[in-house]
C-alpha cells in the first residue's frame, strides 16, 4: 500500500518514540538486573570469605585442643605407668603427692592431678581444690573409666559454673595382667583455653565451642547464658544429625532453637579424645556491611533510573518538536526539491548534449584516419613490404577499436536513460579477444595470460566489452614491470555468489585507498609511472552497477591487484 511521505514520516517518528521507550525499559531492566546480580554475588562472596576465615580459626582451634590434650595424655600415661608398677599404690602417699605436684608444674593447662585407687578412693593428688574430690561429674567420670574396657583418654562432664568451669580428663591404670588398679585424673582449667581464644580476636558475632563427641558442651567463648557448660548440644545443633565421624571440615547454616539467631557454623571433629570444635558466626553482623552496601546501591539505582526517566522525557519532547518542525517545513522543502530536480535534469541534459557532441566530433577525425589507411592500402599495398602491411593492419585495428570505444562511450552516456539489451555473453572468449588485441598492440610485452574457460554471464555485450577492456588493459599496464608478468581471469564463489576476478602480479596499490579507484580521475600512481586518464575504472563501476552487480578491488603494493565484479547468472536470461 502506497503512503504519502508525510504519513511515512509520522510513522517513522512514532516508531522512534516506541524504540526510545523500549530502549529505556531495557536499560532499566538491565540496570536493576545487574544491581541484583551484583548484590547476590557480593553476599555470596561475603559468606565465602567468612567461611574461609572460620575454617582458618577452626584449624587453629583444632591444633590447640590436640596439643593441649596431647600433653595431658602424655602426663597421665606416665602417671599410670608409675602407678602400675608393683606396690606403687602402696608407697608413701606424700611421695606420690610430690610426684603429682611436680608433673602438674609441667602442665600449665592442668588445675589438679590425682590418682584414685581400685575402689575409686583418692590415693594422692597435687594439692588444693578440696571440692573437686567430691564433685559429682568427677565421680561419674571415674566410674565410667572403671567400667570402660580400654585405657584411652576420656573427657568427663564440665565441673563448676559458666564463668570458669574445669574439665576432668581420666585414664585407666591397669596392671601388667590387665587388672584394674585405679584412675589417673587431670582437671583442665578453662582459663587456659580462654586465654588462647582471646588472642584470636574473634570478629563481632563470632563464638567458639568445645564439646564432647556425644554433644556435651565443655566450653563456649564468649560465655552465653543460654549455653552453659554441660548443655546437650545434640538436641540443638544440626551437626549431630549428620553422618559421623565428620570428614574434615563441615560448614552449614542453621537457626538456633535457643535464641532464634541464624548462624554460619563450622565444625571439625577430633577422634582421640573424642571431641568436637566449632566456630559460630552470627549472620546479622556478618551481613551488616553487605546490607549497607546494598542500600547504597539501591539508592544509586533509583537515582540513575530517575535520571534516565528525565532523559527519556527530554528525548520524547525533542522527537515531537522535531516532528512538528518537520511538518512545518515539509512543503517548503518539497518545493526546493522540485526546483533542484529541474535544475539537475537541465544539467544532465546539457551533459548528455556535450557528450554526444564530443563523441560525434571525435568520430569524424577517426573515420578520416581510417579512410586514409584504407586508401594507403588500396594504392600502395602492392609495393609495401609485409612488415609495413602488418603495422598498417595494427593501426587499422586500433582505429577501429577507438571508433568502437567512442560509440560505446556515447551509448554509456545515455545508459541511465535506455534499457539494456541483456544476452548471454562469453566472457572467456571476450577476454581472449581483448588479450590478443593487447598482445598485438604491444608485442614486446610478454605476459602469461590465463583465462578460465566457460565464463558466461548475462548483460549488454558492448558495455561488458568496454568494462573487461578497461580491466585487462589496466592489468596489462600495471604488470609491465614485473619479472614474469601474469594476468588471470577466473571465477570465485564468495558467500554463495559468483564473482569474476581479473588478477595481475603488477605494481598493486594500498588497500586503504581502494575506494578511490572507481571515482573519475582518481589515480593511485602518477601518470609518469603508468600513463592513463583515470576514467577507465569509473566506467567499469558504472557499467557493472547498471547491470545490478557489485565491483570492488583489493591488493598490496608490489604484490599485484585483484578486481572482482558480479553479474547476473546465465540462467537469468529472459
C-alpha positions, 0 to 999 in steps of 0.5 A: 500500500502506497503512503504519502511521505508525510504519513511515512514520516509520522510513522517513522517518528512514532516508531522512534518514540516506541524504540526510545521507550523500549530502549529505556525499559531495557536499560532499566531492566538491565540496570536493576538486573545487574544491581541484583546480580551484583548484590547476590554475588557480593553476599555470596562472596561475603559468606565465602570469605567468612567461611574461609576465615572460620575454617582458618580459626577452626584449624587453629582451634583444632591444633590447640585442643590436640596439643593441649590434650596431647600433653595431658595424655602424655602426663597421665600415661606416665602417671599410670605407668608409675602407678602400675608398677608393683606396690606403687599404690602402696608407697608413701602417699606424700611421695606420690603427692610430690610426684603429682605436684611436680608433673602438674608444674609441667602442665600449665593447662592442668588445675589438679592431678590425682590418682584414685585407687581400685575402689575409686578412693583418692590415693594422692593428688597435687594439692588444693581444690578440696571440692573437686574430690567430691564433685559429682561429674568427677565421680561419674567420670571415674566410674565410667573409666572403671567400667570402660574396657580400654585405657584411652583418654576420656573427657568427663562432664564440665565441673563448676559454673559458666564463668570458669568451669574445669574439665576432668580428663581420666585414664585407666591404670591397669596392671601388667595382667590387665587388672584394674588398679585405679584412675589417673585424673587431670582437671583442665582449667578453662582459663587456659583455653580462654586465654588462647581464644582471646588472642584470636580476636574473634570478629563481632558475632563470632563464638567458639565451642568445645564439646564432647563427641556425644554433644556435651558442651565443655566450653563456649567463648564468649560465655552465653547464658543460654549455653552453659557448660554441660548443655546437650548440644545434640538436641540443638545443633544440626551437626549431630544429625549428620553422618559421623565421624565428620570428614574434615571440615563441615560448614552449614547454616542453621537457626538456633532453637535457643535464641532464634539467631541464624548462624554460619557454623563450622565444625571439625571433629577430633577422634582421640579424645573424642571431641568436637570444635566449632566456630559460630558466626552470627549472620546479622553482623556478618551481613551488616556491611553487605546490607549497607552496601546494598542500600547504597546501591539501591539508592544509586539505582533509583537515582540513575533510573530517575535520571534516565526517566528525565532523559527519556522525557527530554528525548520524547519532547525533542522527537515531537518538536522535531516532528512538528518542525518537520511538518512545518517545513515539509512543503517548503522543502518539497518545493526546493526539491522540485526546483533542484530536480529541474535544475539537475535534469537541465544539467544532465541534459546539457551533459548528455548534449556535450557528450554526444557532441564530443563523441560525434566530433571525435568520430569524424577525425577517426573515420578520416584516419581510417579512410586514409589507411584504407586508401594507403592500402588500396594504392600502395599495398602492392609495393609495401613490404609485409612488415609495413602491411602488418603495422598498417593492419595494427593501426587499422585495428586500433582505429577501429577499436577507438571508433568502437570505444567512442560509440560505446562511450556515447551509448554509456552516456545515455545508459541511465536513460535506455534499457539494456539489451541483456544476452548471454555473453562469453566472457572467456572468449571476450577476454581472449579477444581483448588479450590478443588485441593487447598482445598485438598492440604491444608485442614486446610485452610478454605476459602469461595470460590465463583465462578460465574457460566457460565464463558466461554471464548475462548483460549488454555485450558492448558495455561488458566489452568496454568494462573487461577492456578497461580491466585487462588493459589496466592489468596489462599496464600495471604488470609491465614491470614485473619479472614474469608478468601474469594476468588471470581471469577466473571465477570465485564463489564468495558467500554463495555468489559468483564473482569474476576476478581479473588478477595481475602480479603488477605494481598493486596499490594500498588497500586503504585507498581502494575506494578511490579507484572507481571515482573519475580521475582518481589515480593511485600512481602518477601518470609518469609511472603508468600513463592513463586518464583515470576514467577507465575504472569509473566506467567499469563501476558504472557499467557493472552497477547498471547491470545490478552487480557489485565491483570492488578491488583489493591488493598490496603494493608490489604484490599485484591487484585483484578486481572482482565484479558480479553479474547476473547468472546465465540462467537469468536470461529472459 
